[in-house]
Amino acid sequence: MAEKDNNNDELFTGEVLDVATTKPWLKFYAGVEESIEYPDVTLYERLMQTVERYPDEVAWEFTVGGKKATYREFAHLIDGFADALAGHGFKKGDIMTISMPTSPQGIIPVYAVNKLGGIASMIHPLSPPPQIKMYLNISESNWAYTLDAFYHPFNEILDETSVDKLILCKMGDFLGPLWKFLFWLARGRKIKKVPQDDRVIWYKDMVNKSFPAAPKADISTDDTAIILYSGGTTGIPKGIELSSKNLIAEGMQVGKWGNLSPGNSILAILPIFHGFGLGVCVNAAFMVGGKSYLIPTFTPKDVAKLVNKKKPNFLVGVPTLFEALASDPTFQQADLSCLTATFSGADTLPRKTKDKFEKVVVDAGGKVQLLEGYGLTEAVTACMATPMNDYREGSIGIPFPDMLAKICKTGTTEEAPCGEVGEICISGPDVMKGYLNNPEATANTLKKHGDDRIWLHTGDMGKMDKDGWFYFQLRLKRMLKVSGVNVYPNHVEEVLRKHPDIEDVCIIGVPDKKQVTRVKAMVILKDESKKTEDMKDEIKKYARENLLKWESPREIEFRDELPV
């Protein structure tokens, strides 16, 4: 493996390379195709192409209970649910919010909805009621789909949205009798019962009934298939419209880059409401006939046991996971010769974590390096990565096939000289259609440059060397990374300002050995006499009730004035 020092002045020549034409990174592709032919089909149709080619390959295995489905069986499950949806009135243009952990019940509706010409809006299953309401209203969903365990948070706010049908499934729907009983014993019996509710349709009832076969909707590869979410300067998350083409292209690129092929397997550690989880861990496998191990919840110890038992070929995660795995005795003692690629994303990979993990892999019989990449939800997820056979200190890699990247002078569309820090901009088939119902934000992010291409201005600062390797520097937008999860301070501040005792608040990130970054709130109270530990606890409780756990401040500091 070659390694170069990114401080070498010879790499940063000061030239303007016109990278969209010269593509200097291509010489590092080492067998990876420079361009891919993408089928002009929908996401559902592309999956059915995989079914036709590899009907008997295993598409997924649910790690809770071990239920498996071949591609033929997977297609039957998708079509059966699509038939039931159509039978209950789902039609082209309908939007369904899916609030599910990584599971068979979580991925089946994604493709069924696409078959019927609908749109799947993916949200975190642990979202508190105020956030559920926000996402339902941003997407203008008229359907929602979640676990019975999450019925009550949905029920609190459903009347304040346009949703009129709520589909509920149970974790036990894809468990055998023994596992179903064990789940009931451990968790199921603690789930509150769902009362009689005319809006509720049960997944199991739907698929157990017979409905007329639903035809494929007349939609194109460029129509919106998925909505994911990103934060913004206003504090209100933005819906990101991703087309079938976006998801197909990104999935096929990941497959080529990692040499993912039929029969290979990947651990779906990252959640399906996240572009990295949906785009890489699940959909990329389905685009090429691979197998995805569906993991609804996990600890690093769980992952270590799964690697030891299931022998996956691909392991994808965030830096904190790889740090934890490298310290786990079960992982250290596992036979890691099964691994052919490991990939870290969603946050900066510390060099010490990379070295530590790679040493454990080598000591346990493996040979792969821990690759680092770069991406953002506006491009599904990863759009560049370090090559399989090369490495440069501090680099986030080179663009995937058919993707272009360049550095622009901040606030302009002008390409910056090699080595100069500027804004990372990307172009290609992974780039989103735009922000849902937000033309102003779309226009500020997707811009036509002098080459007539549409470029995504990422809001991230970086530089590029003469060979087309990119180096991340810092973020222009206010965003924290907490265990790989995007946390937007503006959004957290907006929520906390609604607390009756808070006059103003500022959210910052502080170093944390375990999470890399943790959230801290600096708070001005309306009444200074309430500066007590009890008030800190009250604010933390309020945050937990209205924010995701990664967004909730772990530390509160009372201030008389906020930092500028």
C-alpha positions in Angstrom: 0.0 0.0 0.0 1.5 3.3 -1.0 1.4 6.2 1.4 2.2 9.8 0.9 2.5 12.8 3.2 -0.2 15.3 2.5 2.2 18.1 3.8 4.5 17.4 0.7 4.5 20.8 -1.1 5.0 18.9 -4.4 1.4 17.7 -4.1 0.0 21.2 -3.8 1.3 23.0 -6.9 -1.1 26.0 -7.0 -2.3 25.1 -10.5 -5.9 25.3 -11.6 -6.5 21.8 -12.9 -9.9 22.0 -14.5 -10.7 18.7 -12.8 -14.1 18.2 -14.5 -12.1 17.7 -17.7 -8.8 16.2 -16.5 -10.1 14.0 -13.7 -6.6 13.4 -12.3 -7.9 10.8 -9.8 -8.7 8.2 -12.5 -5.1 6.9 -12.4 -5.7 5.6 -8.9 -8.9 3.6 -9.8 -6.8 0.3 -10.0 -9.3 -1.8 -11.8 -12.5 0.0 -10.9 -14.5 1.1 -13.9 -14.2 4.8 -14.7 -17.8 4.9 -15.7 -20.9 2.8 -15.1 -24.0 2.2 -17.3 -27.0 3.0 -15.1 -30.3 1.4 -16.1 -33.1 3.9 -16.9 -35.5 2.3 -14.3 -37.1 2.9 -10.9 -35.6 1.7 -7.7 -38.2 -1.1 -7.5 -37.4 -2.1 -11.1 -33.7 -2.2 -10.5 -34.2 -4.5 -7.5 -36.4 -6.7 -9.7 -33.5 -6.9 -12.2 -31.3 -8.2 -9.4 -34.1 -10.7 -8.6 -34.1 -12.0 -12.2 -30.3 -12.4 -12.2 -29.9 -13.9 -8.7 -33.2 -15.3 -7.6 -31.7 -17.9 -5.2 -29.0 -15.7 -3.6 -29.9 -14.6 -0.1 -30.9 -10.9 -0.1 -31.0 -10.4 3.6 -30.8 -12.1 7.0 -32.5 -10.6 10.1 -30.0 -10.9 12.9 -32.8 -11.2 15.5 -34.0 -14.7 15.0 -32.1 -15.5 11.8 -35.0 -15.2 9.3 -33.6 -15.1 5.7 -35.0 -14.3 2.4 -33.7 -15.0 -1.1 -34.2 -12.4 -3.8 -37.2 -14.4 -5.1 -38.7 -14.4 -1.6 -37.9 -10.8 -1.0 -39.7 -9.8 -4.3 -42.7 -11.8 -3.2 -42.8 -9.9 0.1 -42.5 -6.6 -1.6 -45.2 -7.3 -4.2 -47.5 -8.8 -1.6 -47.3 -5.6 0.6 -47.7 -3.4 -2.5 -50.8 -5.3 -3.4 -52.2 -4.8 0.1 -51.2 -1.1 0.1 -53.0 -0.5 -3.2 -56.0 -2.4 -1.8 -56.2 0.0 1.1 -56.1 3.0 -1.2 -52.4 3.9 -1.6 -51.8 5.6 -4.9 -49.2 7.3 -7.1 -48.0 10.5 -5.4 -48.8 9.4 -1.9 -46.1 9.9 0.8 -45.5 7.5 3.5 -43.3 8.3 6.6 -41.4 5.2 7.6 -40.2 5.2 11.2 -38.5 1.9 11.7 -35.3 0.2 12.9 -33.2 -1.8 10.3 -35.4 -4.8 9.8 -37.4 -6.7 7.1 -40.5 -4.7 8.1 -38.4 -1.5 7.6 -37.0 -2.2 4.1 -40.0 -4.0 2.4 -42.2 -0.8 2.3 -39.4 1.3 0.8 -39.5 -0.7 -2.4 -43.3 -1.4 -2.3 -44.0 2.3 -2.1 -41.7 3.0 -5.0 -43.5 0.3 -7.1 -46.8 2.1 -6.5 -45.3 5.5 -7.4 -45.3 6.8 -3.9 -42.5 8.4 -1.8 -40.9 7.0 1.3 -40.0 9.6 4.0 -37.5 8.0 6.4 -37.2 9.2 10.0 -35.6 8.0 13.3 -37.9 5.5 15.1 -37.0 7.1 18.5 -38.1 10.6 17.4 -40.1 12.3 20.2 -43.7 13.4 19.3 -42.7 17.1 18.4 -40.2 15.8 15.9 -42.5 13.2 14.5 -45.1 16.0 13.9 -42.4 18.2 12.3 -41.3 15.5 9.9 -44.8 14.5 8.9 -45.7 18.1 8.2 -42.5 18.8 6.2 -43.1 15.8 4.0 -46.9 16.3 3.9 -47.2 12.6 4.5 -50.7 11.0 4.3 -49.5 7.6 5.4 -47.2 6.6 8.3 -45.6 3.2 9.2 -44.0 2.2 12.4 -43.8 -0.4 15.2 -46.6 -1.0 17.7 -44.1 0.1 20.3 -44.1 3.7 18.8 -47.9 4.0 18.4 -48.3 6.3 21.4 -45.8 9.0 20.3 -47.5 9.0 16.9 -51.0 9.1 18.4 -50.1 12.2 20.4 -49.6 14.3 17.3 -51.4 12.6 14.4 -54.4 14.8 14.5 -52.1 17.8 13.8 -50.9 16.3 10.6 -52.3 15.2 7.2 -51.8 11.5 8.0 -55.0 9.5 7.9 -53.7 5.9 7.9 -51.1 4.5 10.3 -49.7 1.1 9.5 -48.3 -0.8 12.6 -46.1 -3.8 12.5 -44.6 -5.9 15.3 -41.0 -6.9 15.8 -42.3 -10.5 16.1 -43.7 -10.4 12.6 -40.5 -11.9 11.2 -39.5 -14.0 14.2 -40.1 -17.7 14.7 -42.1 -19.1 17.7 -39.1 -19.4 20.1 -37.6 -16.0 19.2 -41.1 -14.4 19.3 -41.5 -15.7 22.9 -38.0 -14.6 23.9 -38.7 -11.1 22.5 -42.0 -10.9 24.4 -40.3 -12.0 27.6 -37.5 -9.4 27.2 -39.3 -6.5 25.7 -42.7 -7.2 24.1 -44.7 -7.5 27.3 -43.6 -4.0 28.3 -45.1 -2.5 25.1 -48.3 -0.5 25.8 -51.3 -2.0 24.1 -52.7 -0.2 21.1 -56.3 0.8 21.6 -59.0 0.6 19.0 -58.2 3.2 16.4 -59.8 3.5 13.0 -56.7 5.0 11.5 -54.6 1.9 12.3 -54.0 -0.9 9.9 -51.9 -3.9 11.0 -49.1 -5.1 8.7 -49.7 -8.7 9.5 -53.4 -8.4 8.6 -52.6 -6.7 5.4 -50.2 -9.3 4.1 -52.3 -12.3 5.3 -55.2 -11.2 3.1 -55.5 -11.6 -0.7 -55.6 -8.5 -2.9 -55.6 -8.0 -6.6 -52.1 -7.7 -8.1 -51.0 -4.0 -8.1 -49.4 -2.8 -11.4 -46.3 -0.8 -11.4 -46.9 2.9 -11.5 -45.9 5.0 -14.5 -43.0 6.9 -13.0 -39.4 7.5 -14.2 -35.9 7.1 -12.7 -35.8 10.8 -12.1 -38.9 11.0 -9.9 -38.5 11.4 -6.2 -38.3 8.0 -4.4 -37.0 8.8 -0.9 -37.0 11.8 1.4 -34.2 12.0 4.0 -33.5 15.0 6.2 -30.8 17.6 6.8 -30.5 20.5 9.1 -30.3 24.1 8.1 -29.3 27.6 9.2 -32.9 28.3 10.3 -33.0 25.4 12.7 -35.8 23.7 10.7 -34.7 20.4 9.0 -35.0 20.3 5.3 -36.4 17.4 3.3 -33.9 16.1 0.8 -35.5 14.7 -2.4 -33.6 11.7 -3.7 -34.6 10.1 -7.0 -34.5 6.4 -8.0 -31.5 7.4 -10.2 -29.7 8.8 -7.2 -30.1 5.7 -5.1 -29.3 3.3 -8.0 -26.2 5.2 -9.0 -24.8 5.5 -5.5 -25.5 1.8 -4.8 -23.8 0.6 -8.0 -20.8 2.9 -7.4 -20.3 1.6 -3.8 -20.6 -2.0 -5.2 -17.8 -1.3 -7.8 -15.6 0.6 -5.4 -15.7 -2.2 -2.8 -15.9 -5.0 -5.3 -19.2 -6.1 -3.8 -20.6 -9.0 -5.7 -23.3 -11.7 -5.6 -22.9 -13.8 -2.5 -20.9 -11.2 -0.6 -22.3 -9.9 2.6 -22.4 -6.6 4.5 -23.4 -5.9 8.1 -26.2 -3.2 8.0 -25.1 -1.6 11.2 -26.1 2.0 10.3 -29.8 2.8 10.5 -32.1 3.0 7.4 -33.2 6.6 8.2 -29.6 7.6 7.5 -28.3 7.9 4.0 -25.2 5.8 4.9 -27.4 3.0 6.3 -30.0 3.0 3.6 -27.7 3.8 0.7 -24.6 1.7 1.5 -25.5 -1.0 4.1 -28.8 -2.0 2.4 -29.5 -0.7 -1.1 -25.9 -1.1 -2.4 -26.1 -4.8 -1.6 -29.4 -5.1 -3.4 -28.1 -3.4 -6.5 -25.5 -6.1 -7.1 -27.0 -9.2 -5.6 -25.2 -9.1 -2.3 -26.5 -10.0 1.2 -27.3 -7.5 3.9 -27.4 -8.6 7.6 -30.2 -6.5 9.1 -29.3 -5.3 12.6 -32.1 -3.3 14.4 -30.1 -2.4 17.5 -26.5 -3.2 18.5 -23.6 -2.6 20.8 -20.0 -2.9 19.7 -19.9 -6.3 21.5 -23.0 -7.4 19.4 -21.1 -6.4 16.2 -18.0 -8.3 17.4 -20.1 -11.4 18.0 -21.8 -11.1 14.6 -18.5 -10.7 12.7 -17.2 -13.8 14.5 -20.3 -15.8 13.8 -21.6 -14.6 10.4 -18.2 -13.9 8.7 -19.4 -10.9 6.6 -17.2 -9.5 3.9 -17.9 -5.8 4.4 -18.1 -3.8 7.6 -19.3 -0.3 7.4 -19.6 2.1 10.4 -18.6 5.3 12.1 -15.3 6.0 13.8 -16.6 5.4 17.3 -17.7 1.9 16.3 -14.3 1.0 14.9 -12.6 2.4 18.0 -14.9 0.2 20.2 -14.4 -2.9 18.1 -10.6 -2.6 18.2 -10.8 -2.6 22.0 -13.3 -5.5 22.2 -11.9 -8.9 23.3 -14.4 -10.9 21.2 -13.5 -8.9 18.1 -9.8 -9.3 18.8 -10.1 -13.1 19.0 -12.4 -13.5 16.0 -11.2 -14.9 12.7 -11.2 -11.7 10.6 -9.9 -13.3 7.4 -13.5 -13.0 6.1 -13.3 -9.2 5.7 -12.5 -7.9 2.3 -13.3 -4.2 2.9 -14.0 -2.0 5.9 -15.3 1.5 5.5 -15.6 4.4 7.9 -17.9 7.4 7.3 -20.2 10.0 8.8 -17.3 11.6 10.7 -13.6 12.3 10.6 -11.6 9.1 11.2 -8.7 9.7 13.7 -5.4 8.2 12.5 -4.9 6.4 15.8 -8.3 4.7 15.4 -7.4 3.6 11.9 -4.0 2.2 13.0 -5.5 0.5 16.0 -8.3 -1.2 14.1 -6.0 -2.3 11.2 -3.5 -3.9 13.7 -6.3 -5.9 15.3 -7.5 -7.0 11.8 -4.0 -8.1 10.8 -3.4 -9.9 14.1 -6.7 -11.8 13.6 -5.9 -13.0 10.1 -7.3 -10.2 8.0 -5.5 -8.0 5.4 -7.9 -5.1 4.7 -7.3 -1.5 5.5 -10.0 0.8 7.0 -11.0 3.1 4.2 -12.2 6.6 4.8 -14.7 8.5 2.7 -16.7 11.6 2.3 -20.3 12.3 1.5 -23.5 14.0 2.6 -27.2 13.2 2.5 -27.7 15.6 -0.3 -25.8 13.1 -2.4 -27.4 10.0 -0.8 -24.2 9.4 1.3 -20.7 8.6 0.2 -19.5 10.1 -3.0 -15.8 9.7 -2.6 -13.4 7.3 -0.7 -9.8 6.2 -0.4 -9.0 3.6 -3.0 -8.7 -0.1 -1.9 -5.0 -0.2 -2.7 -3.7 3.3 -1.7 -3.7 5.8 1.1 -2.7 9.4 1.8 -2.4 10.8 5.3 -5.4 13.0 6.1 -7.2 12.5 2.8 -10.9 11.6 2.4 -10.1 10.0 -0.9 -11.1 10.5 -4.6 -14.5 10.7 -6.3 -16.5 7.5 -7.2 -17.0 6.6 -10.9 -19.1 9.3 -12.7 -18.8 11.7 -9.7 -16.9 14.9 -10.0 -15.5 17.0 -7.2 -13.6 20.3 -7.1 -12.6 23.0 -4.7 -14.2 26.4 -5.3 -13.2 29.8 -3.9 -15.6 30.4 -1.1 -18.8 32.1 -2.2 -18.1 31.7 -5.9 -18.3 29.1 -8.6 -14.6 29.6 -9.5 -12.3 26.6 -9.2 -9.6 27.2 -6.6 -5.9 26.5 -7.4 -4.5 23.1 -6.3 -3.7 23.3 -2.5 -5.9 26.3 -1.8 -8.6 25.9 0.8 -12.1 26.5 -0.5 -15.6 24.9 -0.6 -15.9 21.3 -1.6 -18.4 21.1 -4.6 -19.6 17.9 -6.2 -21.5 16.9 -9.3 -22.9 13.7 -10.8 -25.7 11.2 -10.7 -25.8 11.0 -6.8 -26.7 14.6 -6.3 -30.2 15.2 -5.0 -33.1 16.7 -6.9 -33.4 19.5 -4.3 -34.9 20.4 -1.0 -38.6 19.6 -0.7 -40.8 22.7 -1.2 -37.8 24.9 -0.6 -36.7 26.5 -3.9 -34.6 29.2 -2.1 -32.5 26.7 -0.2 -32.2 24.6 -3.3 -30.9 27.5 -5.4 -28.4 28.4 -2.7 -27.0 24.8 -2.7 -27.4 23.5 -6.3 -25.7 26.0 -8.7 -24.9 25.9 -12.4 -21.2 26.6 -13.1 -19.5 27.7 -16.2 -19.3 24.2 -17.6 -23.2 24.0 -17.5 -23.1 21.3 -14.9 -25.1 21.5 -11.7 -22.8 21.5 -8.7 -23.7 20.8 -5.1 -22.1 23.3 -2.8 -21.5 21.2 0.3 -20.8 23.9 2.9 -17.6 22.0 3.8 -14.1 23.4 3.4 -11.3 21.4 2.0 -8.4 21.3 -0.5 -7.2 19.1 -3.3 -3.8 17.9 -4.3 -2.4 17.7 -7.9 -3.5 14.1 -8.2 -7.1 14.8 -7.3 -7.1 13.6 -3.7 -9.2 15.6 -1.4 -8.6 16.8 2.2 -11.4 17.9 4.5 -10.6 21.0 6.6 -13.8 22.3 8.4 -17.5 22.9 8.0 -18.9 26.3 6.9 -22.3 25.4 8.3 -23.0 24.9 12.0 -23.1 21.2 12.5 -21.8 18.8 15.1 -21.1 15.1 14.7 -22.1 13.0 17.7 -21.4 9.3 17.3 -21.7 9.8 13.5 -25.1 11.6 13.9 -25.6 15.1 12.4 -26.6 17.5 15.2 -27.6 21.0 14.1 -27.1 23.6 16.9 -29.7 26.0 15.4 -32.4 23.3 15.7 -31.5 22.4 19.3 -31.4 26.0 20.3 -34.8 26.7 18.7 -36.3 23.8 20.7 -34.7 24.8 24.0 -35.8 28.4 23.7 -39.4 27.1 24.0 -38.7 26.1 27.6 -40.5 28.6 29.8 -37.5 29.4 32.0 -34.9 29.9 29.2 -34.3 33.4 27.8 -31.6 32.4 25.3 -29.2 29.5 24.6 -26.2 28.7 22.6 -25.2 25.1 21.7 -21.6 24.1 21.2 -19.7 20.8 20.9 -17.0 19.8 23.4 -14.5 17.0 23.2 -15.7 13.6 24.6 -13.4 10.6 24.6 -16.3 8.2 24.0 -18.4 10.1 21.5 -15.7 12.3 20.0 -18.0 15.3 20.5 -20.8 15.9 23.0 -23.5 18.6 23.1 -23.2 21.4 25.7 -25.8 24.1 26.2 -24.9 27.6 27.5 -28.1 29.0 28.9 -29.4 32.4 30.0 -32.3 32.0 32.4 -35.2 34.5 32.7 -34.9 34.3 36.5 -31.3 34.2 37.8 -32.4 32.8 41.1 -33.2 29.5 39.4 -29.6 28.8 38.6 -29.6 25.4 40.4 -28.7 21.8 39.7 -32.4 21.0 39.7 -33.0 23.5 36.9 -30.1 21.8 34.9 -31.8 18.5 35.4 -35.2 20.0 34.3 -33.6 21.4 31.1 -32.0 18.0 30.3 -35.3 16.3 30.9 -37.1 18.8 28.6 -34.4 18.2 25.9 -34.9 14.4 26.1 -38.6 14.7 25.6 -38.3 17.0 22.6 -35.0 16.0 20.9 -33.2 12.8 19.9 -30.7 11.6 22.5 -27.7 12.6 20.4 -29.1 16.2 20.2 -29.8 16.5 23.9 -27.2 18.4 25.9 -25.2 16.3 28.3 -23.9 19.4 30.0 -25.6 22.7 31.0 -23.7 25.9 31.8 -25.6 29.0 33.1 -24.3 32.2 31.7 -25.1 35.9 32.0 -24.3 36.5 28.4 -23.7 34.2 25.4 -20.4 33.9 23.5 -20.3 35.9 20.2 
